């Protein structure tokens, strides 16, 4: 379906109270986006027909930080991302930053679900 039609359907569903406004929306792109061109609230899925390489987006806690998640099956760590018919992303497993904002969250149907340890240094990185 054409992206503007999906956007119209998504905005209509939000206006009617059928769904909540998504925190994140997925966008398929062929190349890595330049940081200056990246919009907050968009997950850029880098890849092509039949494959996904990266999910790249601005950190929802600190928008000047860029999060890059590998979607390549032969890499570790790796994540998976799916888009529903309204381009709302679901990312698995959770996203955990090991530096910077120390954000930790799940993304389900475009909604960010913050974990209780957001903003805290992970135990494996704590200095004793």
C-alpha positions in Angstrom: 0.0 0.0 0.0 1.3 3.5 -0.8 2.8 5.3 2.3 0.5 8.3 2.1 -2.5 6.0 2.2 -1.2 4.2 5.2 -0.5 7.6 6.9 -4.0 8.8 6.1 -5.5 5.5 7.6 -3.2 5.8 10.6 -4.1 9.4 11.3 -7.8 8.7 10.8 -7.7 5.8 13.3 -6.0 8.1 15.8 -8.5 10.9 15.3 -11.4 8.4 15.8 -9.8 7.0 18.9 -9.4 3.6 17.5 -5.7 3.5 18.1 -3.3 5.7 20.0 -0.8 7.8 18.2 2.3 5.7 17.6 5.5 6.9 19.2 7.4 5.4 16.2 6.6 4.7 12.6 8.6 2.5 10.2 10.1 3.7 6.9 11.8 1.4 4.4 14.9 2.9 2.8 17.6 1.6 0.5 20.5 3.4 2.2 21.6 4.5 5.6 20.0 7.9 6.3 22.2 10.8 7.1 21.8 11.9 10.8 20.7 15.4 9.8 17.9 14.0 7.6 16.6 11.7 10.3 13.2 12.6 11.9 12.4 11.8 15.5 9.6 9.2 15.7 10.7 7.4 12.6 12.5 4.0 12.4 14.5 3.8 9.2 14.7 0.2 8.0 17.7 -0.1 5.7 17.5 -2.9 3.2 15.8 -4.0 0.0 13.3 -6.5 -1.4 13.4 -9.5 0.8 16.1 -8.4 3.3 16.7 -6.0 6.1 20.1 -4.9 7.3 19.6 -2.2 9.9 17.0 -0.3 12.0 18.2 3.2 12.6 16.4 5.8 14.6 16.8 8.7 17.0 16.8 7.7 20.7 13.3 8.5 22.1 15.0 9.6 25.4 17.8 11.8 23.9 17.0 12.6 20.3 20.5 13.7 19.5 21.7 10.1 20.0 21.3 7.7 17.1 20.4 4.0 17.7 21.5 1.4 15.1 20.2 -2.1 15.5 21.5 -5.0 13.3 18.8 -6.9 11.6 21.2 -9.3 9.8 20.6 -12.9 10.8 24.3 -13.8 10.8 25.3 -11.1 13.2 25.2 -11.0 17.0 23.6 -9.2 18.7 20.7 -8.9 16.3 17.1 -7.7 16.4 14.0 -8.4 14.3 11.5 -5.8 13.2 8.0 -6.1 11.8 5.7 -3.5 10.5 1.9 -3.8 10.7 -0.4 -2.6 8.0 -0.2 1.0 9.4 3.7 0.9 9.4 3.8 0.7 13.2 7.0 -1.2 14.1 7.5 -4.0 16.6 11.1 -4.7 17.6 12.3 -7.8 19.3 14.1 -8.1 21.7 14.1 -4.9 23.8 16.5 -2.0 23.0 19.1 -1.4 25.7 21.7 1.3 25.3 24.9 0.5 27.1 26.1 4.1 27.2 24.7 7.6 26.5 21.2 7.9 27.8 21.1 4.3 29.0 17.6 4.0 27.6 15.9 0.6 27.8 12.6 0.0 26.2 10.4 -2.3 24.1 8.7 -1.3 20.9 5.3 -2.9 20.2 3.0 -1.7 17.5 4.8 1.6 17.4 4.4 2.2 21.2 7.4 2.6 23.4 7.2 0.7 26.6 9.9 2.0 29.0 11.7 -0.5 31.3 12.2 0.4 34.9 16.0 0.5 34.6 16.0 3.3 32.0 18.7 5.8 32.8 20.7 3.5 34.9 24.1 2.0 34.0 23.7 -1.7 33.3 25.2 -3.9 36.0 27.8 -5.3 33.6 29.1 -1.8 33.1 28.9 -0.6 36.7 32.2 0.4 38.3 33.0 -1.1 41.7 
